[in-house]
Amino acid sequence: MTSPGIVATGVRRSFGNVHAVRDVTLQARAGAVTGLVGPNGSGKTTLLLMLASLLAPDGGTLRIGGIDPMADPAGVRGIVGWMPDALGAWPSLTARETLEMTGRLYGLDAARSRQGAERLLAEVALADLADTPARVFSRGQKQRLGLARALVHDPSVLLLDEPASGLDPQARIDLRVLLRRLAADGRTVLISSHILSELEEVVDDAVFLLDGATVSAERVDAAARRGRTWRIRLADRDATASVLPIAQTLGLDAALVPIDRRDVLVAFTSDATAASALAALTAAGLPVAEFAATTGLIEHTFLDLEGGRS
């Protein structure tokens, strides 16, 4: 079994009367990408700061690669690559200088820092901007530089806070490919993001936070199993003309079946029920061109949990 790269048990952190993290228990496996999912104010960034040894917990235990970040913060920082939501770079330095300086701060010699900077600039598609000051970078370019900076010392654990924010579509695809490769190399990757469709494409596991606490596996499983709405589109007609044959085939009242632009929307109680419906539609000879859930499983689970919290 793959060993956990990150283990948190009963972690708590408050700021005065504000209980940012009330009770977080989670594991993030080495060799996998784990998503940290929750609404604004759920404690995601506070948790990441504690994992990065930048904030002390009020209670509970943390282990990063087996190291206690409070007992040995330098040891944790040696194996952790931390990417905050905002770059916080030195504005007068170029992208190359930022990475070279970061490498030196991690104890790399000048030659290794220089070589690493060149490699990482190419890896995050900033080679053409290597000598451009970071202060003029766009939001997406700063995010790419922040990711490169987190990788300077070849960490075994990555903590990424909103890494896809501001990235264009191609850059998001490149990020997914890079994160999958890093996980395949055996690294532990914990990623927080509001772009749930992006998480759907890249994560192996997901941890859900609500009101500063992790949601139990049983509650998450129940939310994931609840029915979803699916989009159905036929190849040879528009949505209005598609409603009747779809409804007749599935035994529905056509007057109650909604339409969203070109698609017919049908709710199914489970994925198995949806699969049976697809089989019935194709067996009836209907030219099904699209049959897909309106939300990914992570987004569906999150919305269900959000709607059901007390």
N, C-alpha and C positions, 0 to 999 in steps of 0.2 A: 504493500500500500504506500502511496506517495505521502511523505511526511509533511506536516503543517509547517509552513514557513513563518506564519503569523498565528499566534494564539492569544486571544483576549478573554478574560474570565471576570465577569461581574464588575467591569470598569465603570467608574463614576468620575464626573468632573462638574463642578459648579462654579459660577462666577457670582458671588454674593448670593442673592435669592434666585438667580437664574440657574436651573439645573440643565445644563447643556447636554450632558451625557449622564443618564440615570442608571442604566444597567445594560452594558453591552457585553455579550459573549459571542465570540465568533472564531472560526478558523479559516485561514486562507492557505491553500496547498501550494507547496513548491511544484513548479512545472505546470501551473494553471493560472488563468486570469480570473480573478474574483471581482464581481461588481458590487459596489456599495450603493444601495438605492434608498432614497428617502427624500421627502420634500424639504424645502428651505426651512432651516431651524431645527432639523431633526438630529443634529449633532455630528454630521459626517466630517466636516472640516476639523472640529475639535478632536474627534477621534484620531484623524490622520496626524494631527499635530502631536498627540500623545505617542502615537506609534513611531513618529520620527524623532522622539526624545526631545521635542521642543516645548513640551508642556507636561507638567507632572499630573498624574491622576490623583484624585482624592481617595480612591479606594480601588480594590480589584487588582488583578495581575496582568502583566503584558510580557510576552516573550516574542522577540524578533530573531528568527534563526537560532532560537534557544537562548538568546541574550536578554537580560532584563534591562530595558532602556533607562531605568532610574538608577540601577546599580552600576551600569557601565554604558553611559551615553556615548562615549567615544567609540566603543566597540560596535554599537548599533549604527552610528553614523558611518562607520567604515564599510558596512555591508548594505546600507539603505541608500537608494536614490530617491530623493524627495522633489516632487514637482508641485509647487503651490499653484493656486488658481491664477495668481498674478505673478509675472516674471520677477519683478523686483531686481532687475539687473542694474549694473552700473551704467548710467545713460551715456557717458562719454566714451565707453569702450566699444569696439567693434564686436561683431559676433565671434570672430576668431579670438580676439583678445579675451573676451568673456570666458570662452571655453579653456583657453590656455591658463588663465589666472585661476579658474576653478580647479583645474588639474593640479596646479602648484599648491593650492590650499589643501588638497587631499594628499599631498606628499609625493606627487609624481615629479620626476626630474624634467628639465626643460625640453629635452628631446621627446620624451614620451608624451608630455602635455601637447606639444606641437603636432605630433603624429596623430594623437587621439582627436585633437580638434579638427584636423583635416578630414579624418574618417567620419566623424559625427556630423560635420557640416554637410558632407555628401549624403549621409544617411537620412537626414531630415530635410533634404532639398534646400539648403541654404548656402551652397557653395558659391553661387553667383553674388551673394550678399555678404560674403565673409569679411570684407573690409568696410562694411556699412555700420555706422553707429547704431546701437540698439534703440536709441531714443526715437529714431524715425521709423522703426518697424511697425507694421500693422499688428492688430491683435493676434491674428493667426500666425504671423511670423514670430511674434514673441512666444507664442505657445510652442512652436517648433524648437526655438532656441532653449526654452525652459526644459523641454524633454531631453535635448542633447546635453544640457548641463547636468541633468539628473543621471545621465549614463556615463559621465566622464570617468569615474573610478571603477567602472565595470561592476556595479552592485549586484548582489544576489537577490535583493528584495527591492521592488519598486512601489512607491506610494504616489499615485497620480491623482491630483484634484482637478477635475474638469479639463482633461487634456485636449478634448475635441472642441472646446469653446473657441469660436472664431475661425475655425478651419474651413476651407472650401471643400467641396465634395471630393476632389482628387486627394487632397491632403488627408481627409478622413479615411479614405480607402488605404492610403499609405500607412496611416497610423495603425489601422487594424492589422495589416500585414506585419508591421514591425512588432506589435505587441504579441501576436501569435508566435512569431519567431523567437522572441525573448522568453516566452513561456516554454517553448519547445526546447530551449537551451537549459531548462531546469530552474529558471528564476521564478520567484513568487511575485505576482503582479496584482496589486489591489488598486482598483480604479473607481473613482467617484465621478458620476456624470448625470446631468439632467437630460441628456440626449439618449433616451431609453432605447430608441431604435438602433443607435450605435452600440450600446451595450449588448443588445440582442445578438449582434453579429460577431462579437468578440469574446464574450465571457463563457467560462465553463460553469461557474457557480455564481449565485447572487445572494447577498445578505441584505435584508430589508430593515431599515431603521424608521421608527415612528416615535416622536416625542422623546428622543434620546435613549431609546431602548431597542434592542434587537427583537424582531418578531419571531415567535417560536416556529420551529419547522412544521409543526402540525397546523398552525394557522396559515402559514404560507402555502402548504400543500392544499389545504381546503380552498384557499382563494384561487390557486392556479387551476383547480379542477372545475370551478364554476363555469357555466356556459359563456361562450363568446358569440359575437355577431360576425358573420362571414359575408364577403362580397362575392357575388356571382355575376359573371358577364358572359353572354352568348356572342359568338363570333359574327353571326349573320343578321343581327337586329339590335335596335336600341333598347334601353332599359324598359321603356313603356311597353314595347311589344314583347319583351322577355318575361314580364311578370306572370302572365296567365299560364304559359306552358311550364314555367318553373313551379308555380303554385300547384297546378294540377298534378304534376309528377310527385311533388312532396306532400300532397294532401293538405295544402294550406288554403286559407281564404285569400284570394288574390286582392281583395279590397283592403286587407290589413297588412299586406306586404309592402314595406317602404322602398323607395328608390332614392339613391344618392348619385346624381348626375348620370353616368353611364351604367351604374351598377345596381343590381337588386340586392337588398340586404335581408339576410335570413339568420335568425338566432338559433343556435343549436346548444343543447344541454351539455354536450361533451365533444371532444375531438373524434371519438368513435362514432358518434351520431353524425357528425359532419362528414366523415369518411363514407358512411353508408349512404348519405344523401348524394354525394358525388357519384358514387357507383350507380345510384338510381337514375340520375340525370343522364349519365353517359349511356346507360342501358336503354334509356328511352330515345336515344338518338339525338339528343340536344347537343349542339356544338359548343361545349364549355371551353371558353377561351381563358377565363380567369376564375379561380376559386381559392380565396385566401381570407384568413382572419383579418378583421379591420385593425386589430392591435396585435403586437407580438406578445409572447407569453409573459415576459418581464413587465411590460407596460400594463397588460391586463391584470396581472397579480397586484402590481402597485396600486392601480386604480381601485381594485376591489378592496384592498387593505385600507386605503385612504377613506373610501366610502363607508367602511364598516367599523372604523375605530371609534372608541367611546369618547 
